[in-house]
């Protein structure tokens, strides 16, 4: 059996992902042109419109990281048990993990939705609705006319989050449904291949990776199963011995893979024809990706795969991602993901646009004209207030992780103990079925 894989670096990578998700929503709210390779055709690009740096602001890779990590982590312990010959233990752990997965995703999401609903019904999103920002206007829900309608809308959004992947009170929770589906596909794969030889299990994981590549499911299909493959590969004794006996994969191959991955992930979301580098990538996409796909998401998935391989071959990269600071960010990543959108549309909007709403304008003839949108504050105030808001986000995430997450975990464990049979009960039942 191979030595247990150190997965601390995965938590550090998850911490990076949460920061990138915040960055992409700030960019969408206030710097939407950074999603393009240039502000206008023929103009030189801004600093964060260049390759590599734009990965930080467009932040699209953050959700992709969550998808890859889902496959990697869900498969890690079961594969370790199978490799150790403990298939019964693997069946038991997969059964409980699959059952826990549902309340551990649904309970926090429900609580975050209810909090956003309260904020909305108190009128705290009204500034975001009147702000001079397309993304804030789009993502800020309106107040309900009465309490009955408000309760109905809350129940509706709680349901559609898990049936249609849509939540009007928090658009960011659209990822919860595909992440839940991805984890269940991984658990099904693990059960189905429990008696496969190692090489064939890894081949099946890669076959499913190719299947989802051809099925236009780049983020929540390809990446989870590449995570499963990488989890299996990282625990293979022969592969570990090969890596430990050679220094060039970590010193030469790893930097090449990471740099190439960052460049590929830089593909812009809009107007790729405006710059030569992105136009070339657009032309290549017609030959390497299936028709009708979301090219930007495919390039993000491909780039992340190269980055993950680069990290896999580099002990230095794993050590960096396992630092106590990045682990702290990783510990609070789920809370940050759930809370930052509401705090952006509420507190940050108040910081940048004020708390007073302009009244409608009465024009000649007694008509009413809607007041103009609220204008954002000056540049100095913008950058001075941003760190304060980020501090508020992580402070809220800290208390969420300290109190809300443990409550969700305790509730889940109580549910598991109530629903699952005890091992001795299973053994007695099996004895009764044996022929006398």
ZAMARGU-4260 file (C-alpha; in steps of 0.2 Angstrom, whole numbers, plus 5000, padded with zeros to 4 digits):
<rodrens>
0) 5000/5000/5000 | 5006/5018/4996 | 5009/5030/5009 | 4994/5042/5014 | 4993/5057/5002
5) 4996/5074/5010 | 4980/5083/5005 | 4984/5100/5014 | 4989/5108/4998 | 4971/5105/4991
10) 4964/5116/5005 | 4977/5129/5001 | 4971/5128/4982 | 4953/5129/4988 | 4958/5145/4998
15) 4964/5153/4982 | 4948/5148/4973 | 4938/5158/4986 | 4948/5173/4983 | 4947/5172/4965
20) 4928/5171/4966 | 4927/5187/4976 | 4939/5195/4963 | 4928/5190/4948 | 4912/5197/4956
25) 4921/5213/4960 | 4927/5214/4942 | 4910/5211/4935 | 4902/5224/4947 | 4915/5238/4944
30) 4927/5234/4930 | 4917/5224/4917 | 4929/5228/4903 | 4943/5218/4911 | 4933/5203/4905
35) 4939/5207/4887 | 4956/5207/4881 | 4955/5226/4878 | 4943/5239/4882 | 4939/5243/4864
40) 4945/5236/4848 | 4961/5244/4843 | 4965/5251/4860 | 4980/5244/4870 | 4976/5233/4884
45) 4976/5238/4902 | 4987/5230/4915 | 4975/5216/4920 | 4969/5213/4903 | 4986/5205/4898
50) 4988/5186/4899 | 4992/5179/4916 | 4987/5194/4926 | 4969/5193/4920 | 4967/5176/4928
55) 4966/5185/4945 | 4953/5197/4940 | 4942/5187/4928 | 4942/5173/4942 | 4933/5161/4932
60) 4945/5147/4937 | 4939/5148/4955 | 4923/5138/4951 | 4934/5126/4941 | 4945/5123/4956
65) 4930/5118/4967 | 4925/5106/4953 | 4942/5097/4952 | 4944/5097/4971 | 4927/5089/4973
70) 4933/5074/4963 | 4950/5073/4971 | 4944/5073/4989 | 4928/5062/4986 | 4939/5049/4979
75) 4954/5050/4990 | 4949/5039/5005 | 4939/5026/4996 | 4954/5023/4984 | 4966/5022/4998
80) 4955/5009/5006 | 4953/4999/4990 | 4972/4999/4987 | 4973/4993/5005 | 4961/4978/5001
85) 4948/4985/5013 | 4933/4985/5000 | 4920/4983/5014 | 4927/4998/5023 | 4926/5008/5006
90) 4908/5003/5003 | 4904/5009/5021 | 4913/5026/5019 | 4906/5029/5002 | 4889/5026/5008
95) 4890/5038/5023 | 4900/5051/5012 | 4886/5051/4999 | 4873/5053/5012 | 4882/5066/5021
100) 4885/5076/5006 | 4867/5081/5003 | 4864/5090/5020 | 4882/5096/5021 | 4878/5106/5005
105) 4860/5110/5007 | 4859/5116/5025 | 4873/5130/5024 | 4865/5135/5007 | 4848/5136/5015
110) 4854/5147/5029 | 4864/5158/5017 | 4848/5160/5006 | 4837/5164/5022 | 4850/5178/5027
115) 4850/5185/5010 | 4831/5185/5010 | 4830/5195/5026 | 4843/5207/5019 | 4832/5209/5004
120) 4815/5211/5012 | 4823/5224/5024 | 4827/5235/5009 | 4846/5234/5010 | 4848/5229/4992
125) 4839/5244/4985 | 4855/5254/4984 | 4863/5240/4973 | 4847/5241/4962 | 4849/5259/4959
130) 4868/5259/4957 | 4877/5263/4941 | 4883/5245/4939 | 4875/5233/4927 | 4880/5218/4938
135) 4874/5225/4954 | 4857/5229/4946 | 4856/5212/4939 | 4860/5202/4955 | 4851/5212/4968
140) 4833/5205/4970 | 4818/5217/4974 | 4808/5217/4989 | 4791/5208/4989 | 4775/5218/4991
145) 4769/5209/5006 | 4774/5195/5019 | 4764/5181/5010 | 4773/5185/4993 | 4790/5186/5002
150) 4788/5169/5011 | 4782/5161/4994 | 4797/5168/4985 | 4809/5162/4998 | 4802/5144/4997
155) 4802/5145/4978 | 4820/5150/4978 | 4825/5136/4991 | 4817/5123/4979 | 4824/5130/4962
160) 4842/5131/4969 | 4841/5111/4969 | 4830/5109/4954 | 4835/5122/4941 | 4852/5128/4948
165) 4844/5146/4951 | 4842/5156/4966 | 4836/5174/4964 | 4842/5179/4982 | 4860/5173/4979
170) 4865/5169/4961 | 4882/5162/4966 | 4873/5146/4973 | 4870/5140/4955 | 4886/5129/4957
175) 4878/5119/4972 | 4867/5108/4961 | 4881/5103/4948 | 4894/5101/4962 | 4881/5089/4971
180) 4878/5080/4955 | 4897/5078/4952 | 4900/5071/4969 | 4887/5058/4967 | 4894/5053/4950
185) 4911/5051/4958 | 4903/5040/4972 | 4894/5030/4959 | 4910/5027/4949 | 4919/5022/4965
190) 4906/5009/4969 | 4906/5003/4951 | 4925/5000/4950 | 4928/4994/4967 | 4934/4977/4960
195) 4943/4983/4945 | 4962/4982/4945 | 4970/4998/4948 | 4976/5002/4930 | 4958/4999/4923
200) 4950/5009/4936 | 4961/5024/4931 | 4958/5020/4913 | 4939/5021/4916 | 4941/5038/4925
205) 4950/5044/4910 | 4937/5037/4899 | 4924/5047/4908 | 4935/5062/4907 | 4935/5060/4888
210) 4916/5057/4888 | 4912/5073/4897 | 4924/5082/4886 | 4914/5076/4871 | 4898/5080/4880
215) 4901/5099/4882 | 4903/5097/4901 | 4920/5105/4904 | 4918/5111/4922 | 4907/5099/4932
220) 4911/5083/4921 | 4928/5083/4915 | 4936/5091/4930 | 4929/5080/4944 | 4935/5064/4935
225) 4952/5072/4931 | 4952/5075/4950 | 4948/5056/4953 | 4962/5051/4941 | 4974/5063/4949
230) 4969/5056/4967 | 4972/5038/4961 | 4989/5043/4953 | 4995/5052/4968 | 4993/5036/4978
235) 5001/5024/4966 | 5017/5017/4974 | 5026/5015/4957 | 5022/5033/4952 | 5028/5039/4969
240) 5044/5030/4967 | 5047/5037/4949 | 5044/5055/4955 | 5055/5053/4971 | 5069/5046/4960
245) 5069/5061/4948 | 5071/5079/4951 | 5068/5086/4934 | 5048/5084/4935 | 5048/5096/4949
250) 5061/5108/4943 | 5057/5108/4924 | 5041/5100/4920 | 5031/5108/4934 | 5035/5126/4930
255) 5031/5123/4912 | 5014/5115/4916 | 5009/5129/4928 | 5015/5143/4916 | 5006/5135/4901
260) 4990/5132/4912 | 4990/5151/4918 | 4992/5156/4900 | 4978/5145/4893 | 4966/5150/4908
265) 4969/5168/4902 | 4957/5166/4888 | 4944/5181/4889 | 4926/5179/4891 | 4921/5191/4878
270) 4928/5199/4862 | 4943/5187/4859 | 4946/5193/4842 | 4952/5210/4848 | 4969/5204/4852
275) 4981/5193/4842 | 4985/5181/4857 | 4967/5178/4861 | 4961/5177/4842 | 4974/5163/4839
280) 4967/5154/4854 | 4950/5156/4847 | 4955/5149/4830 | 4963/5134/4839 | 4947/5131/4849
285) 4938/5126/4833 | 4950/5111/4831 | 4953/5105/4849 | 4935/5108/4857 | 4918/5100/4852
290) 4907/5112/4842 | 4894/5123/4851 | 4904/5123/4867 | 4908/5137/4879 | 4926/5140/4873
295) 4931/5151/4889 | 4926/5137/4901 | 4935/5124/4891 | 4951/5134/4891 | 4949/5137/4909
300) 4947/5118/4912 | 4962/5114/4901 | 4972/5127/4910 | 4968/5121/4927 | 4972/5103/4922
305) 4989/5108/4917 | 4991/5118/4933 | 4985/5104/4944 | 4998/5092/4935 | 5011/5105/4939
310) 5007/5105/4957 | 5006/5086/4957 | 5024/5085/4951 | 5031/5099/4963 | 5034/5097/4981
315) 5038/5115/4982 | 5021/5120/4975 | 5013/5108/4988 | 5023/5115/5002 | 5018/5133/4997
320) 5000/5129/4996 | 5001/5120/5013 | 5006/5136/5022 | 4996/5140/5037 | 4990/5156/5029
325) 4983/5148/5013 | 4976/5134/5024 | 4966/5147/5034 | 4959/5154/5018 | 4955/5136/5013
330) 4946/5133/5029 | 4934/5148/5027 | 4932/5146/5008 | 4915/5138/5008 | 4908/5152/5020
335) 4916/5165/5010 | 4908/5158/4994 | 4891/5158/5002 | 4892/5175/5010 | 4902/5187/4999
340) 4888/5190/4986 | 4876/5196/4999 | 4889/5207/5008 | 4894/5214/4991 | 4876/5219/4986
345) 4873/5226/5003 | 4888/5233/5013 | 4900/5237/4998 | 4886/5245/4988 | 4882/5256/5003
350) 4901/5260/5005 | 4903/5265/4987 | 4886/5273/4983 | 4879/5279/5000 | 4863/5274/5009
355) 4851/5287/5002 | 4840/5284/4987 | 4836/5298/4976 | 4818/5302/4974 | 4809/5301/4957
360) 4808/5317/4947 | 4792/5326/4943 | 4792/5333/4925 | 4781/5345/4917 | 4763/5340/4915
365) 4764/5330/4931 | 4773/5315/4924 | 4786/5306/4935 | 4803/5301/4928 | 4814/5289/4937
370) 4829/5296/4946 | 4846/5293/4938 | 4857/5279/4944 | 4868/5282/4959 | 4886/5287/4955
375) 4901/5278/4962 | 4913/5286/4974 | 4930/5293/4970 | 4945/5282/4966 | 4954/5285/4983
380) 4938/5281/4993 | 4935/5265/4982 | 4953/5258/4986 | 4953/5264/5004 | 4936/5255/5008
385) 4940/5239/4998 | 4951/5231/5011 | 4938/5236/5025 | 4925/5226/5016 | 4936/5211/5012
390) 4940/5211/5031 | 4921/5211/5035 | 4919/5196/5023 | 4932/5186/5031 | 4926/5191/5048
395) 4909/5185/5044 | 4916/5169/5036 | 4926/5166/5052 | 4911/5166/5063 | 4901/5156/5051
400) 4915/5143/5051 | 4915/5143/5070 | 4897/5142/5073 | 4886/5138/5058 | 4897/5125/5050
405) 4899/5115/5066 | 4880/5115/5069 | 4877/5109/5051 | 4890/5095/5054 | 4882/5090/5071
410) 4864/5090/5062 | 4871/5079/5048 | 4879/5067/5060 | 4863/5065/5070 | 4854/5062/5054
415) 4867/5048/5049 | 4865/5040/5066 | 4846/5040/5065 | 4845/5034/5047 | 4860/5021/5046
420) 4859/5004/5053 | 4873/4999/5065 | 4886/4986/5059 | 4880/4973/5072 | 4862/4974/5066
425) 4868/4971/5048 | 4879/4956/5054 | 4864/4948/5063 | 4853/4951/5048 | 4866/4942/5037
430) 4867/4927/5049 | 4848/4925/5048 | 4849/4923/5029 | 4862/4910/5030 | 4856/4892/5027
435) 4855/4882/5043
</rodrens>
